[in-house]
């Protein structure tokens, strides 16, 4: 069992992905899309974590309106293990709710928290690191975060600074004490962080015993824990029935602000397994298969629906009609049933501004 017989996985699948609009929309957020292969992001994530824990110990927490889609995409998961949040309350309550669900099944439960929309290129290393993190968490003493070693001065991620070494886990992995968090620094600060070798990207990839997390909430967020305690020691059916009352008027706060930045028992294991958060269209381009002209073509149709002359390094999403380009380079072109979006690759992060404008103008049919 590799020492992980009490280990559960909690896949967080309630996000929106506004920077991947207009494909990622309220009805079909990015985790349910096929962006970097034939499977959806959700399927990639579940199949990956299923190499660490068996399917019967995989839990998914999502928005109520997405539950049917998860049942459809992941028939291997027991529908009982799909927690449908009645409203969005950020990651603190989601992770606490998932931990209590696992604790109800196994008082020694260790929970691996993972996202439904991340890419990992070295799955064997991912499995090794997650098993190591689970073994550390199983002692019940520490909360573990898997930090990603930065490959560039990214400004869209939070950074975790490590302190002293705690122990060598094996010849490749070292456990570090966490020193501090910095949320989305500017480029110069990010570059300075990287040069020290002490900073890691915060991927919100936490591993802890359910009891250790509950104890941390008791210390740092007792009001939120009090709301969730009605979920303890009940049947799965009662658990799901009680969710609306728990979520009503509960504080919406991230796990970082609620627990991680306050906890004195937070430790870090580096994760060098080719991680990427598919946060915008440029990342989709970077991960995609490029043709001789450096163009990446994705979508439900094949390449015959694109005609490109003197056009290089573009991301083109086709949707059944011919997309023709002449002299166009470094652009993002996304064609859908209702929307055609064209954005310079360098401004991929600004796609969210289109979504914000649509919200302001109450043009909800495009959201």
N, C-alpha and C positions, 0 to 999 in steps of 0.2 A: 504493500500500500504506500510505500515511499514516505511513511510517517505523516501522511495527510488524511488519515481515515476519518478525522473529525472536521475536515475542511469543506466549506461551502463556497460558492461563488455568487456574488450579487452583481448582475449586469444592470447598470443604470441606463435606461432607454427612454428618457422623457424629454430630451433636449430638442431645440428647434433648428439650429444651423442656418441662421439668417444670412451668413456670408456665402452660402451656396444657393441662394435664391437665383433664378426662379424655379429650379428643380426641387429644392428643399422648401416646402411650404407647410402650412399648418396641417393639411390633410396627409401629407407624405413627407415628414422630416427626413433629414439626410441618412439616419440610421437604417431606413427602409429602402434606400436607393442602391443601385449597382453603379458605383463610381470608379472603382479601381480593379474590377474583375467581373466575373460572371455572377458571383454571389452578391447579396446585399451586404452592407457594412454590419448589420445585425447578425447575419449568418456567419460571416467571417469571425466576428468576435465570439460568438457562442461556440463554434467549432474549435476555436483556439483554446478557450478556457476548458473545454471538455477534455482536453489532453491532460489537464491538471486534476480535475474533479469529475466524477461521473455525472451523467445527465440528471439523475434523480436528485442531486444536490446543487443544481444550478437554479438560482432564483432570479427572476427579472422584475425590476420595479419600473413602472412606466405610467403614463397618463391613461386614465380610464378609456379615452377614445381610441387608444392604440392597441388595446388588449387583443382584439380580434385579429389584427394584423400580425401580432407576435405569435398567436396560436397558429396562424396560417404559415408563417415563415419558419417556425421552429416547432414542428410536431413532436420532436424528441423530448420537449420539456412538458412536465406535468402541468396542466392548466392551473392546478391548485397552487403552483409555485410562481404564478404571475401575480404580482402585487399591483393593483390598479389604483394609483393615487387619484383621489377625487378632485384635487387641484394642485398646482405647482407650488411647492414650498422650499425649493432649492435643495442642496445636497445634504445638509445636516439632518433634517428629518427623514429624508429618503434613506440615508445610510443607517440611521438609528432604527427605523422601521424594519429594514432588511435584516439587521443584526438580531432584533428581537424575534423575528420570524424564524431565523436559524436557531436561536437559543431555545425557542419552544420545542424544536425537534431534537436538539442535542445540547445539553448544558455545557459541554466542552467545545462547542462550535467555534471554529476559526473561519472568518469571512474574508475572502478576497474580493475587493471592490474593483470593478473594471467598467470601462465605458463601452458603449455599443457602436462607437463610430471612430475607433482608432485603428491604425494600420501597424502591423508588426511584420518585419521581413524575415527575422530569424526566430521562428517559432520554437525550435529546440532550446535556444537560450532563454526565451521567454518562460518556457515550462520549468527550466532549471531554477531560474531566479524566483519564480512564484512559489515553487516548492520550498526553496530556502527561506523565503519570507514567511511562509506559513509555519515552518518549524520554529522560527524565532518567535512568532506571535503566539504559538501554542504554549509557550512557557507562562502566558497570562500576565507577564510583567510589562511588556512594551507594546506601543502602537508603532506599526512599521509603515513607512512610505517607501515606495519604489521610485527613486529619482532617476531621471533620464539625463545622461551626460550630454551637455549642449554641443551641437555640431555647427552652430552659427549664432550670431548675436540677435536672436529672435526677440522681438518686442511684444509679441502677442501671448507669451507664456509668463507665468509666475516663476520665480527662482527660489530655491531652497539653499541656504548656506549651511555647510556641514562644519561641525566642530571636531573634537578629538575622535580618533579611532577607538572603537569599543572592543572589537574582536575580529579575528579572521575567521570567516565561515569556511572557506576553502582556499585553494591557491589563487582563485580569481576574484572572489567576493569578500569585501570588507564591510563590516557594519559600522556606521558612523552615528555619532550623536548629532541631532539637528540643532543648529545655532539660531537661525532666524529665517523669516520669509520676506520676500520683496515681490510685490505685485506689478507685473508688466512694466519693467524699466524702459527708459529710452535706449536708443542704439548704443550711445557712448557708454552708458552705465552697464548695459548687457555685455559689451566687449570687455570692459574692465572686470566684470564678474568672471567671464570665461578664462581670462588670463591668469586668474589666481588658482584655477583647478579645484576650487572648493565649492563651486556652485553647480546645482543640478536643476533641470526643468521640473516643475511641479506638474505631474500628469494626473493628479487626483487618483492615484493608484495606491490605495491603502489596503493593508492587511492587518487584522487584529482579531483577538478573541472577542466574541460577542460580549462576554462578561467585562472585559477590560474597557470596551467602548461604553457600555452602560455605566460603568464606574466613572469614566471620564465625564459623561453627561451629568452624573450626580454631582460632580465637583464643579464643573464649569458652566453647565446649562441646566440647572435643576428644574426650571419652569417647563422647558421643552420635554424633559424626561417625564415629568409628572403627567403631561398630556398623553404621552405614549404608553404609560404603564398599564393602561387598561388592555393593551395588546398582549401582555405577558401571561403565560400559562393558560392559554385558551386553545381551542381547536382551530384548524385553518379556516373553517367556515365562520366561526365567531370572529376570528382575526379580521377577515375581509369585511364582515358586517360592521365592525367597530371603527373602521378607517375614517369614514366621513366625520364622525364626532371628534376623532383625534386631530384631523387636519383643519377642522373649522377653527378659525381664529389663532392657529398656531403661527409662531414666528417663522418668517421666510429668511433663512440665513445659510450661508455656505458652511461646509464642514471645516474649512480653513479658519474662518473667523470664529466659529463656535468652539472648536476643539483644538485643531492642529497648532495654531499660533499660541495657544495657552498651555498646552500639555508639556510637562517636564519629562515625560517618558516616551517622547517621540524619537524614533531612530530611523535611519535611512540605509537602504541597500541600493547600490547603483544598478540600473538596468540598461545594458548595452545590447539591445536586441532589435535595432532598426525601427524604433518607435516613431510614429508620426500622427499628429492630430490633424485629420483632414478638415481643417478649419476654413479654408477658402479655395477658390477655383485654381489659384496658382499651385497649391499643394497637389490638387488633382492632376494638373499638367506635369508637375515634377515627378509624380509617381507613375504617369502614364507611359504607354509604349509609343515611341516617337518614330515617324517615318523618315525617309531620307531628307525631307525638308524641315525636319524638326517639329512637324505638326502632330498633335495628339487628337485623334478623332474618337469620340465616344457617343453613346446613345443606342437606341433600339435598332438603328439601321446600319448597314454596312458602308464601307468606304466609297462605294459608287455614288453616294449621295453628296459627295464633296468634290468640288472642282477648284483647285488652287493653282494659280499661276503667279510666279514671283512672290509667293507668300510663304513666310517661314515662321516657325516657333509660335504657332497659334494653338489654342485649345478650342476645338469645335465640337459642339454637341448637336448632332443631327436629329431630326424628328420626322423623317419621312418625305421631306422635300429637299431639293438640291440646294446646298449652300455653296455659292460661287464667290471666290475671292480673287482679286487682282492687286498685287502690290501691297498686301496687308501683312504686317508682321507684329509679333508680340501682343496679340489681342486675344481676348476671351469672347467667344461667340456662342451663346446658348439659345437654341431654338426650341421652343415648346409649343404646345397646342395653342396657348393664348398669348404668349409673351416671347419677344425676341430681345435679348439683352446683348449689348456690345460694350466691353469695358477694356481699357488698356491693362495688360498683365500687371504692370507696376501699381495699379490702383485696385487690385483684387480685394483688399481689405475694406474698400469703400462701398462694396455692394450692399452692406448693411444700411448705408445711408438711403438707398432706394427703398428698402423695407421701412425705414423710419418715416420717410416722406409719405409712403402709402398709408401708414398708420395715422399720420397727422391728417391726411386728407380723407380718412375713413373709406378708403377704396379696398374694403375687406375681401372683395371677390378675387383680388390678386395676391392675397397673403396666404 
